[in-house]
């Protein structure tokens, strides 16, 4: 475990030899709820900020990839939204209570 003194604080982190680095290919861009291959074959290296060692790489995006992501986001925005079960239960709990109960429960 390595530590660094910064003013009144001590930052502790695993030393680089303790961090497992997986040799995993880039997964692609997360667009429309799944990982998709980008329109470019270029990648961007991901560095460990403490050692500047290359940990992996991510696909470089292009304008076409951004357009696809925006289109998917707009399409998702137009769909009915799901709410969490906890929100639904909380809403039912306060439905019969006075207005000030909503702020005390949620």
N, C-alpha and C positions, 0 to 999 in steps of 0.2 A: 504494500500500500504506500503510495507516494503522497506527500502532503506539502502544501504551499501556504506560507503565512501571508495573508493579505490584510494589513491593518490589524484590526481586532479579531479577524476571522481566520480560521484554518480550513483550507479546502483539501479534503481527502478524496483520492480517486485511486482506482486500481492502477498498478504500474502497467506499462504497455505489454509486457510479457504475460500478464494475467488476462488480457482481453482477447477472447477468441475472435478471430477474423475469418468469416466464412467466405469461401470463394464462390459467390453466387452471381449468376449473370443478371444484368438489369431486368427488372420485372416489366418495365414499360410505364406508360402513363395511366393513371387511374381516371378514366373518363366513362361516364354513363354507368357507374357501378361496377366496373371491372377493369382489369389491366389490359391495355391495348398496346400494340406495337406502334411506335412513333413513326413519323414520315421521314425521319433522318436516321442514319446509322451512326452518327456522332454520339459520343458519351462525354460526360463531365465527371472528373475524378472527385471522390469524396475523401477529404483529408481528416486525420486525427489532429485537432487543433493543438494538442500538447506536443506532438512529435513530428507533425507534418507528414506522417506516413500515410500512404494511400490505403484506405480501408475498403474501398469498392468504387463503383461507378454508377451513375444514373444516366438515363437517356437524355440527350439534349432536345429540347422542344423547338418546334418551328411555329411560324404563324399559322400554318394549317392545323397543327395540333391544338393551338389556342382556340382557333375557330371551332374545332370539333368539341372542345371542352365547354365553350360558351353555349353552343347549340344544345349540348346534353343538359347543361344547367338550366337553360331556359325551358326545355321540354320537361325537366323534372319539376320546375317551379309551377308549371301549369297542371301538374297531376295533384290529386287529393293527397294531402299530407297525413302521414300516420303520426299519432301521438303516443307517448310512452304509457304503459299500463298504469304506472304510478300517478301520472297526471290525471288519467281518467278516474282513478279511485279517489284522488283528492278532490276532483271536481264534483263527484257524486256526494262526497262527505259534506261539502259546504253548500250544496244546492238548497237545502232546507234551512240554512242558518241565516242570521242577520248579516247585512253587508260587512260589518266590521269583523266577522269571523273569518272571512276569506283572507285578510291580511295576517291574522294570527296563526292560521294553519299552513298557508303556502309561503 
